[in-house]
């Protein structure tokens, strides 16, 4: 592996990730940008994103011999999709075991507040977070949420799902080898987003969409993306390299309809996937009121500190249920509840209300 521009750029990104971890000086600049594709960017996500981006760029120059990169990209897309689907399956099984609704956000209050839902799962993150805490506990900063509070509740086979993550990393490393620089960078970017989405968010999270659909875009249209950029920049080297990576459907004698479907079929598919996300969110919404179930409360709970309008509440032997005014923003309610419920319960759940985001 010889030192070149791609390796130097990759090293710069890794160093930048270390700077973000050590200091907050770049947060006002970086956070508004990464927020757009990492779905609520945080310090931990930014560190992982830039670290993975740099690592993939460096690893893309690792192997000199010829590799069927298209085949490994296809395998990576299948593996990535499987991991996202298994993350949702874990959420469903977890809720069946706990006896809670599918359309709820589960918030553990053990070892700090950690939340998870079908729309934004953190179950796989909790396994990796527990492992990371054991290895690097003293070095993990307090503002990086590792999700360890969920670790005690995860289904047992979740550990087997986690084993697919290093397999996906290996196939993506093989898929990114010796590509033209533009698709090299795109694949490093999309791969980094995909890993963040798998660990923090799941199938319906923005980085998962960016990652898996971006890789599929490169798989189908990488040749044309390189061609367009090469023409705009007048980069003859990029155009020359690009000719060595032909899409499987080009120059095959296909009919025009079949050719257009192979090239542009991904775009309506992307629209359908996005529609699915919003359909699930609104179909599972409870717009009349929030149902907040508080498990094993340890004493009297005062919600007056967060200025919510309680419609009614019921108290049982091991659960207290509140019905709260739906005009309260869902995310704000979930986060605000952790203050009065800190050290006052085992966990709480909040029903979805996607309509509350439309009122902001």
N, C-alpha and C positions, 0 to 999 in steps of 0.2 A: 504494500500500500504506500504509494508515493504522495508526498505532501503536495496539495494543489489548492486552488481557490475554494473548492467545495468543502474541503477539510478545514481550512482556515475559518470560513464562515460558520461552519458547525461548531468549532471550538469557541468562537465569539459568542454564539448563542448559549452554550453551556456556561461560560463565564458570566454572562448576563443573568442566567438563572440563579447562579450563586450570589450575585449582587442583590437580586430581588429578595432572596432568602435572608440575606444578612442585614438589609436596610430597606426602608420604605421610601427612599428618595425618589424613585421612579414611578411610584404608585399613581400620582395624579396624571401622568402621561400614558402609562401602559394600561391601567384599569379601564378607562373608557373605550379603548380599542378592543382588548381581549373580551370585554363584557359582551360584545356583540355576537361572538361565535362560541363562547364558552358558557353561555347561559348563567349569568350572575357570577362573573369572575371573582375569584378570591385570591389571596396571596398564595395559598397552596396550589391552586390550579395554574396560576401564572408560572410558578417555579417548575412544575411538572411539564407544562406546555413547552417552555423555552428549552428546558433540559432535554426533553424527547426530540424536539425539532433539531437541535444541534447533534444529538446522538445519531439520529437517522441519517442526517447529511454525512456525517463521518463514516458510518457503516456502509453507506451507499458506494463508497470507494474501496471496500475491503476485499472483494473477490475479483480476480483478474480473468479467470476462465469463463467461457461462455455458459450462461444459465438461461433456461427458459423462463424469463421473468414474467411473461404473460400468464403462464401456467400458475406460477406462485401467487401472482396478483389475484387470479381467479379463486384460488384456494383461500387466500386471505379474506376476500369478500365473503365467502361462504362461512368461514370461521367467525369472522366479525359479526355477521348476521346471526349466527347460532348463539354467540355469547350474549348479544342483546336480547334475543328471544328467551334464553335461559334465565336472564336476569328478571324478566317479567314473570316467568314461571315460578321463580323463587319467591317473588312477592305474593303471588296467589297462594302458594303452599303455606307461606309464613302466616298469611291472614287466616287461612283455614285452621291452622294450628292454634292461633291466638283467639279465634272466635270474633274477629273484627271485620268490618265491612271492607269491600274492595275499593270503595270510593272514599277512603279516609287517608289522612296523613297520620302516620304513627310517630310519636315523639317520645323517645326514651329519656328519662331524667337521671339515668345512672351514668356516672363519670362525665357529667355535663350533658347538655341537651343534644340529641342526635335524632334526625328525622328521616323518614323514608316513605315513599308511596309508589304506586304503580306508574304514575306520571313522572316521578323523579326518584328512582331507587338509589339507596346507599348501602344495600346489603353486602355486595361484593367489596365495597370500600371498607366496610367494618372489619372484614377478615384481613385485608392488607394493612389496615390501620392498626389492628391489634399486633400484627407481626412487626410492623414498623416501630410501634411503641416499645416493644420488647427489645428491639435492636438499638434504636436511637432515641429512646425516651427522653434523656436529659437534653437533647439537642432540638427537640420539636418545640416550636414556639406556641404560645398559648392561643394565638389568633389563627392557627391552622387546625381545622376540625378533622380529626381522623376517623370519626364515626364509631369509635370503640364502644359507645353506649349501646349499640345495636347487636354487638357480638354475641351476647348471651341468648338472643332470640332467633338467630338464623337457623334454617333447616340444615340438617347434618350433611346432606349431599352437596351443599354449597362449596365445600372445599374442593370437590372434584371439578366443579365449574371453574374455579380459580386456576386450576392446573392448565386450562386451555389458553390462559393469557400469555404465558411464555411461548407456547406453541405458535400463537398468532404473531408474537414479536419475531420469532425465527422466520416464519413465512414472509412477513413484510420486509424483513431484512434482505431476503433472497429476491423478493419482487422488485426492490428499488435499485438493484445493482446496475451500474453503468448505463443509466438512461440519460437522454439529453438533459441539460441542466434545468430547463424549465419544469418538465414533468418530474424531475428529481426533487425539486423544491416543493412542487404541489403534493407529491406523494408523502414527503416528510411532514408537511403541514397537515394533510388529511389524516395520516396515520397517528399523529400526535393528538388530534382532536378525537379520533376514534377511541384511543385508549382512555382518554379523560372521560368520554361519554360512557364507556363500559363500566368504569370504576365509579364515576360520580354522575348519575343521571339515568342511564339505561336507555331503552329503545326510543322513548318519546322525548329525550333531551336534545337540545340544539346541537351540542358538539357531536352527538352520535349521528344525527342527520348529516352534518357537515362532513364527518369522517367517512361513513360508509357510502353515502351518495357521491362524495367527492372521489373516492377510490373507484367507484363504478363509472364515474364520468371519465376518469383517466383510462380505465380499461376499455371503454367504448370509443372515446374521442381524444385520447392523448395525442395521437398523430396530428389531428387537426388543430389542437391547441398549440402544439409546438410550431406547426406551419404558420399559423396566424401571427404568433409572437415573433418568429424568425423573420417573417416578411416585414412586420412593423419596425423591428430593430435592425433589419438588414444584417442579420447574424447568419452568415453563410455556413459557419461551423455547426450551428444548431440545425439548420435545414439539412445539412449533409448527414449528420447523425440521425436525424429524424427519419430519413429514407430507409434506415436499417430496421425500423420498428413499424411495420405496416399493420393496420388493424385487420383482423381475421376476415372481415367482410368486404375488404377493398380489393378491387381487381379480380373478383371471383366470378364475374358474369351474372351476378344476381339481377333480378328485375329492379326497376327503379323504386317500386313500392317497398320491396324487401330491404333494399339498400337504405332508404330513408328511415325505415323502421329501426334498423340496426344502429343507425347513427343518431337519430333524434328521439327514439323511443324512451330514453331515460328521462326526458323532461316532463312528459305527462305523468310518468311514474313518480317523480319527485313531488309533483303537485298532489297526487293521490295519497302519498305517505304523509304529507303535511296536513291534508284534510282529515286523515285518520286520527292524527294526534289531537286536533281540535274537536273531532267528533267524540272521541273517548272522554275528553275533558268536560265537554258540555253535557254529554249524555249522562255522565255520572255526577253532575252537579246537583246540589241541594239548595235551590235559590231562595226558599222561604225562610230559612234560618240555618245557622251553623249548629250542628250537634257536637258538643264537646263532652267526651267521656273521659273521666279522670279515674284511673285505676288505683286502688289501695291508697286512698288519701290518708295522711297521717294526722290530720287535724282540720280545724276550720280553715276554709279557703276564702280569701277576700279578693274578688276580681275588680274591686272599685279602683285600684291603682292604675288600671289600663283603660278606664273610661269606656267600657263596653256596656251596651244595653242588654241586660239579661231578661229574656222573655219569660222563662220559667226554669225551674230545676228540680231534679228528683235525687234523693239520697238513698242509697242502698247499703248493704252490709260491706261490700268491697268496691263499690263504684258510685261516683256522683256524676250525674248527667246535667249539663247546662244546654239550653237553647238560647242562642245569641243572635242579636240583630244582624241580618245579612248585609247591611250596608258597610260593615267593617271589611277592609281589605283582607283577603285570605292570608297572604304571606305575612302581613303585619300582625294579624291575630295570632298566627302560629308562633311567631317570634316573641310577641308581647306576653303570651301566656307563660313563657318559661320563667318570667320574673316572679309572679306570685306562686307558681307551682314548684319553684326550686326547693328541693329537700322536703317537699310536701306530698309527693306521690311517686309511684313507680314509673308510670308512663301516662300519657294522655293521647287521645285521638281527636282529629278535627275533620269533619266532612268537607269535601271539595265545594268550592263555589267559584267556578271560572268566571261567572258573570260579574264578580266583584272587581275584576281587573278592567272591565269595560267602563267602570264608573270613575276611574282615576283621571 
